[in-house]
Amino acid sequence: MISALIDLTPADDGGLAARLTSRLRELIATGSLGKGRALPSSRRLAGDLGVSRNTVSYAYEQLAAEGYVEASHGRRPVVTVDGGERSAGTGAAVARGRSAKPRLSPWALNLGQTDWPMSYQASLKPLRPGHGDFREFPNEVWARCLRRSAVRAARRELGPVNRTRLREVLAHYLATSRGVRATADQILILPSAQAALTLIAATVLAAGDEVWVEDPGYPGAAAAFRASGARVTGIRLDEQGMQRMPGLAAPKLIFMTPSHQHPTGRLMSLARRTEFLNLSRSGRTWIVEDDYDGEFQYDSRPVPALQGLDAHGRVFYVGTFSKVMTSEIRLGYLVAPPALASTLEIAQRHIGLIAASHIQEALAEFIADGHFLAHLRRMRRLYRARRDHLVEELERQLGGMLSVEVPPGGIQLVARLKRGRTDQAAVKRLVAAGVETRALSGLALGRPRDHGLLLGFAAWRESEISAAVRTMASCF
């Protein structure tokens, strides 16, 4: 009778012995073979099924190992599991599990407080902020670099996770273009700038540590620091960016975007930078400088990095290639303070924040051969024209509704709503109409003080910008 219940039709679950084991397990689990039931001898079941005795012996031994049957020498296996009751109990437990709300960590609970990453980012539409124009990237040149790197990969030794050649060319580029003072062994290559913030938080922050961030500011920074259990405090901005708040004790860490404040685009003055550096000289405060799009300055030469002014080794410098090149190239980097470079590299490997070596080698060649700087110079000219075009179109078509802040650089701008209008409702209407923007109030840590729209211009050609602004005007 048991053999009549067993179907050994070939399937995707392994060989004959594995299929027999699976079928017997199902019969026991569903209660078809109840607890205390003796199974046929291996010789008898093999004969009934037309398989070898070894196949049945393997199935019985496996079921015994899993606790479904009890087998002893010279005796037939006996089922030891009450499958029907266990199956019903398991189903009830699963049903209860599905209906119960999962318990989340404090960090995970906070993720829903901001719209970051953007909830409507399935496809790229005008005028989504934070993106460059991937259509203008020299893909053929980059493909050649990738091919050569792939060919050489077969001859390369395993090597360090942070490839030496890329660290060297990046150290030279950052010194000449951004005023960063660092040796190659201070540079870590990571999958993204966000990965750099995660690594910093895991390395220097403990639960309860105080962290200052800009308010409004980059939500990804607050998310990374909250994950470590830190207490994140938003610091208000003025015309120079983050302010030094008198009366507040110096925190464990300060996160800032001094070269191009996110999202307002404001530039921090030298006096303000010096003020924050003085705050860190006590040796108790670290500063994280996120230079996410500092290469794009249109009205003057790029401002030297805060890190280059640091004489006491208290500044982390974070950058990314996704704004200059294309977001598909998932590489960022971290210039570590000298005292922490080796610790951060060990932590990088433990957490697994490692970038593909062949992409690192290809990027090193792309920079060393001059392709990176040539592309950057071209995009500066292109993005400046697009910024100016967006400003003109907004003032012409929506001057009565919006007050535009023209940033000296970057790839996005802020247009503030006049007459006390709120931005959340406006963003919903615009997104529904095909214009992707971000609400300025959604970037606030506490109660929003500003309402406006964050509009990207770098990724969109002038005709696309004009069409998007016409759609905005019709929505308003």
C-alpha positions in Angstrom: 0.0 0.0 0.0 2.8 2.4 0.8 4.4 1.8 -2.6 1.1 2.8 -4.3 1.4 6.3 -2.6 4.9 6.9 -3.9 5.5 8.5 -7.3 9.1 8.5 -8.5 8.5 10.4 -11.7 11.6 12.4 -12.6 11.5 16.0 -11.4 14.0 18.7 -10.5 14.8 17.4 -7.0 17.8 15.3 -7.6 18.4 11.6 -8.3 16.2 8.6 -7.6 17.3 8.2 -3.9 16.7 11.9 -3.3 13.2 11.7 -4.9 12.3 8.6 -2.7 13.4 10.4 0.4 11.4 13.5 -0.5 8.2 11.4 -1.2 8.5 9.5 2.1 9.1 12.7 4.0 6.0 14.2 2.5 3.9 11.2 3.5 5.1 11.4 7.1 4.7 15.2 7.3 1.2 15.2 6.0 0.1 12.4 8.4 -0.4 9.7 5.6 2.2 7.6 7.5 1.3 8.1 11.2 3.5 8.0 14.3 4.3 4.4 15.2 3.8 3.0 11.7 6.4 0.5 10.6 7.7 0.9 7.1 8.4 -2.0 4.8 11.8 -3.6 4.8 14.2 -2.2 2.4 14.1 -5.4 0.4 10.3 -5.4 0.2 9.9 -1.7 -0.8 12.7 -2.0 -3.3 10.9 -4.9 -5.0 7.5 -3.1 -5.0 9.0 0.1 -6.5 11.4 -1.6 -8.9 14.5 0.2 -7.5 17.7 -1.1 -6.0 17.8 -1.9 -2.3 20.7 0.6 -1.8 18.3 3.4 -3.0 15.7 2.5 -0.3 18.5 2.1 2.4 19.8 5.6 1.6 16.2 7.0 2.0 15.7 5.3 5.3 19.1 6.4 6.7 18.4 10.0 5.6 15.0 10.0 7.3 16.5 8.6 10.4 19.1 11.3 10.5 16.4 13.9 10.1 14.4 12.4 13.0 11.4 11.2 10.9 12.0 7.5 11.6 13.8 5.3 14.1 15.8 2.5 12.7 17.8 -0.3 14.3 19.7 -3.2 12.9 17.5 -6.1 11.9 14.2 -4.2 12.4 11.9 -2.2 10.1 12.0 1.6 10.5 9.2 3.1 12.6 7.8 6.6 12.1 8.5 8.8 15.1 6.8 12.0 14.1 3.1 12.8 14.4 3.1 14.6 11.0 -0.6 15.6 10.9 -0.5 17.5 14.2 2.8 19.1 13.5 1.7 20.2 10.1 -1.4 21.8 11.5 0.5 23.5 14.3 3.1 24.8 11.8 0.4 26.2 9.6 -1.2 28.0 12.6 2.2 29.4 13.6 2.8 30.6 10.1 -0.6 32.3 10.0 0.1 34.0 13.3 3.5 35.1 12.0 2.0 36.6 8.9 -0.5 38.6 10.8 1.9 39.8 13.5 3.7 43.0 12.9 7.5 42.5 12.8 9.6 44.1 15.5 12.0 46.5 13.9 15.1 48.2 15.2 14.9 52.0 16.1 17.0 52.7 13.0 14.6 50.8 10.7 11.6 52.5 12.3 13.1 55.9 11.4 13.6 55.1 7.7 10.0 56.0 6.9 10.4 59.5 8.2 12.0 60.9 5.1 11.5 60.3 1.4 15.0 58.9 0.9 15.7 57.2 -1.4 12.9 58.8 -3.5 9.8 56.6 -3.4 9.1 57.2 -7.1 12.6 56.4 -8.6 11.7 53.4 -10.8 12.5 55.5 -13.9 14.4 58.7 -14.5 12.1 61.6 -15.4 12.7 65.4 -15.6 13.6 67.2 -13.3 14.8 64.6 -10.8 17.6 66.0 -8.7 20.9 64.3 -8.0 21.8 63.0 -11.5 24.1 63.8 -14.3 23.5 63.1 -17.9 24.6 59.5 -18.6 23.8 60.1 -22.3 26.9 62.4 -22.6 29.3 59.9 -21.0 32.0 58.5 -23.3 30.9 54.9 -23.1 33.1 53.6 -25.9 36.2 54.9 -24.1 35.0 53.5 -20.8 34.3 50.1 -22.5 37.9 49.9 -23.8 39.2 50.5 -20.3 36.9 47.8 -19.0 38.0 45.3 -21.7 41.7 45.9 -21.1 41.1 45.5 -17.3 39.2 42.3 -17.9 42.0 40.9 -20.1 44.7 41.8 -17.5 42.6 40.3 -14.7 43.7 36.8 -15.6 47.3 37.8 -15.0 46.8 39.9 -11.9 47.5 38.6 -8.4 44.7 38.7 -5.9 46.0 42.0 -4.5 44.5 44.5 -2.0 40.8 45.3 -1.9 41.7 48.9 -2.6 43.7 48.8 -5.8 47.1 50.6 -5.6 47.0 52.2 -9.0 43.6 53.8 -8.5 44.6 55.1 -5.1 47.7 56.7 -6.5 46.0 58.5 -9.5 43.1 59.5 -7.2 45.5 61.0 -4.6 47.1 63.0 -7.4 43.8 64.2 -8.9 42.4 65.2 -5.5 45.5 67.1 -4.6 45.6 69.1 -7.8 41.9 69.7 -8.3 40.4 69.9 -4.7 43.4 70.7 -2.5 43.1 67.4 -0.6 46.3 66.4 1.3 46.6 62.7 1.5 48.8 59.8 0.6 47.5 56.9 -1.5 47.3 54.6 1.5 44.7 56.9 3.2 42.2 56.3 0.3 39.6 53.6 0.5 37.6 52.7 -2.7 34.0 51.8 -1.8 30.8 50.8 -3.7 29.3 54.3 -3.0 29.6 57.5 -0.9 26.8 56.1 1.2 29.0 53.1 2.0 31.7 55.5 3.2 29.3 57.0 5.7 28.2 53.6 6.9 31.9 52.6 7.4 32.7 55.8 9.3 29.7 55.4 11.6 30.6 51.8 12.3 34.2 52.7 13.1 34.0 55.9 15.3 30.5 56.1 16.7 28.9 54.3 19.7 25.4 54.2 20.9 24.4 57.6 22.4 27.1 59.6 20.7 26.0 63.1 19.5 26.2 63.8 15.8 25.4 67.2 14.1 24.1 67.2 10.5 22.8 70.0 8.3 19.1 70.8 8.5 17.8 70.6 5.8 20.4 68.2 4.6 21.3 64.9 3.1 18.9 62.2 4.6 21.4 59.4 3.8 23.8 60.8 6.4 21.3 60.8 9.2 20.2 57.3 8.3 23.8 56.0 8.4 24.5 57.6 11.8 21.3 56.6 13.4 22.1 53.0 12.4 25.0 53.1 14.9 22.7 54.3 17.7 23.9 57.9 17.6 21.7 60.8 18.5 21.4 63.0 15.4 20.8 66.7 15.8 19.9 68.9 12.9 21.7 72.3 12.8 20.1 75.2 11.0 21.6 76.9 8.0 22.3 80.5 7.2 23.7 82.1 4.0 27.0 80.3 4.6 25.6 76.9 5.3 25.8 75.1 8.6 26.0 77.4 11.6 28.1 77.1 14.7 25.6 76.9 17.5 26.8 78.7 20.6 26.0 77.0 23.9 26.0 73.5 22.5 28.8 71.2 23.6 31.0 69.9 20.8 29.6 66.6 19.4 31.4 63.3 18.6 31.0 63.9 14.8 29.9 66.7 12.4 28.6 66.0 8.9 28.7 68.8 6.4 28.7 69.6 2.7 30.7 72.9 2.7 31.6 73.2 -1.0 28.0 72.9 -2.1 25.5 72.5 0.7 22.9 69.8 0.0 20.2 70.8 -0.9 20.5 74.7 -1.0 23.8 74.9 -2.9 25.3 77.4 -0.5 29.1 77.8 -0.2 30.7 77.8 3.3 33.1 80.7 3.8 36.7 80.3 4.8 36.0 81.9 8.2 33.2 79.4 8.9 35.3 76.5 7.8 38.1 77.6 10.2 35.5 77.9 13.0 34.5 74.3 12.6 38.1 73.1 12.3 38.9 74.8 15.6 36.0 72.9 17.2 37.6 69.6 16.1 41.1 70.4 17.3 40.3 69.3 20.8 40.6 65.8 19.6 37.1 64.8 20.6 35.2 65.8 17.4 35.5 64.3 13.9 34.3 66.1 10.8 32.9 64.3 7.7 33.1 66.4 4.6 30.9 65.1 1.8 32.1 66.6 -1.5 29.4 64.9 -3.6 29.5 67.3 -6.6 32.3 69.7 -5.7 33.9 69.3 -9.2 31.0 71.4 -10.7 31.7 75.1 -10.0 30.4 77.4 -12.7 31.0 81.0 -11.6 34.5 80.6 -10.1 37.2 78.1 -9.7 36.4 75.0 -7.5 36.7 75.8 -3.8 39.5 73.9 -2.1 38.3 71.1 0.2 37.9 71.6 4.0 40.2 68.5 4.4 43.1 70.4 2.9 42.9 73.0 5.7 42.9 70.4 8.5 46.2 70.3 10.3 45.2 67.9 13.0 43.9 64.8 11.1 40.3 65.2 12.1 38.5 65.3 8.8 37.1 62.4 6.7 36.7 63.4 3.0 34.0 61.5 1.0 33.5 61.6 -2.7 31.7 59.7 -5.5 32.1 59.1 -9.3 28.4 58.7 -9.9 27.8 62.4 -10.4 30.7 63.1 -12.8 30.5 59.9 -14.8 27.3 57.8 -14.5 25.3 56.4 -11.7 25.8 52.9 -13.1 29.5 53.1 -12.1 29.0 52.3 -8.4 32.2 53.7 -7.0 32.8 56.1 -4.2 35.9 56.8 -2.1 36.9 57.9 1.4 40.1 59.8 2.4 40.7 58.7 6.0 42.5 60.6 8.7 46.0 59.1 8.9 45.5 57.7 12.4 42.4 55.7 11.2 43.4 54.5 7.7 44.4 51.0 8.7 41.5 50.5 11.1 39.0 51.6 8.4 40.5 49.3 5.9 40.1 46.3 8.2 36.6 47.4 9.0 35.9 47.7 5.3 36.7 44.1 4.7 34.7 42.9 7.8 31.6 44.7 6.7 32.1 43.7 3.0 32.1 47.2 1.5 34.4 46.2 -1.4 34.3 47.4 -4.9 35.0 45.2 -7.9 38.8 45.1 -8.6 38.4 45.1 -12.5 36.3 48.3 -12.3 38.9 49.9 -10.0 41.6 49.1 -12.5 39.6 50.4 -15.4 38.8 53.7 -13.6 42.5 54.1 -12.8 43.3 53.9 -16.5 40.4 56.2 -17.4 41.8 58.9 -15.0 45.5 58.4 -15.8 44.9 58.7 -19.6 43.2 62.0 -19.2 39.7 60.9 -20.2 38.2 61.8 -16.8 39.3 65.4 -16.8 38.4 65.8 -20.5 34.8 64.6 -19.7 34.6 66.7 -16.6 35.6 69.9 -18.4 33.0 69.3 -21.1 30.3 68.6 -18.6 31.0 71.8 -16.6 30.3 73.8 -19.7 27.2 71.8 -20.6 25.7 71.8 -17.0 26.3 75.5 -16.6 24.3 76.2 -19.7 21.5 73.9 -18.5 21.5 75.6 -15.1 21.1 79.0 -16.7 18.4 77.8 -19.0 16.3 76.3 -16.1 16.6 79.5 -14.1 15.5 81.6 -17.1 12.5 79.3 -17.8 11.4 79.2 -14.2 11.6 83.0 -13.9 9.7 83.5 -17.2 6.9 81.0 -16.6 6.7 80.7 -12.8 8.2 83.9 -11.5 5.0 84.7 -9.6 5.0 81.3 -7.9 8.6 80.4 -7.3 11.7 82.2 -6.0 14.8 80.6 -7.6 18.1 80.4 -5.7 20.8 80.3 -8.4 23.6 78.0 -7.1 27.3 78.7 -8.0 27.7 75.0 -8.8 26.3 71.6 -8.5 23.7 69.7 -10.5 20.4 70.9 -8.9 18.8 74.1 -7.5 16.1 75.1 -5.0 13.0 77.0 -6.1 11.1 78.3 -3.0 7.3 78.5 -3.0 5.9 82.0 -2.5 2.8 83.1 -0.6 3.1 80.5 2.1 2.4 77.5 -0.2 3.4 74.0 1.1 5.6 71.9 -1.1 4.3 68.3 -0.5 1.1 68.8 -2.3 2.9 70.5 -5.2 5.3 67.6 -5.5 2.5 65.1 -5.7 0.8 67.0 -8.5 4.1 67.4 -10.4 5.1 63.8 -10.1 1.7 62.7 -11.3 2.2 65.0 -14.4 5.6 63.5 -15.2 7.9 66.1 -13.5 10.0 64.5 -10.7 11.1 66.9 -8.0 11.7 66.6 -4.3 10.0 68.6 -1.5 12.5 70.8 0.5 10.5 70.2 3.6 11.0 66.5 3.2 14.8 67.0 3.8 14.3 68.5 7.2 15.1 66.5 10.4 12.7 68.3 12.6 9.8 70.6 11.9 10.2 72.0 8.4 11.0 75.7 8.2 11.3 76.0 4.4 9.1 74.9 1.6 10.4 74.6 -1.9 11.2 72.3 -4.8 14.6 70.7 -5.4 15.0 70.6 -9.2 17.8 68.8 -11.1 19.1 70.4 -14.3 22.3 68.4 -15.2 20.6 65.3 -16.6 18.2 67.2 -19.0 18.7 68.8 -22.3 17.4 72.3 -22.8 14.4 71.2 -24.8 13.5 68.7 -22.0 13.9 71.4 -19.4 11.6 73.8 -21.3 8.9 71.1 -21.7 9.2 70.2 -18.0 8.7 73.8 -16.9 5.7 74.2 -19.1 4.2 71.1 -17.4 5.0 72.7 -14.0 3.2 75.9 -15.1 0.1 74.0 -16.1 0.1 72.2 -12.8 0.4 75.4 -10.8 
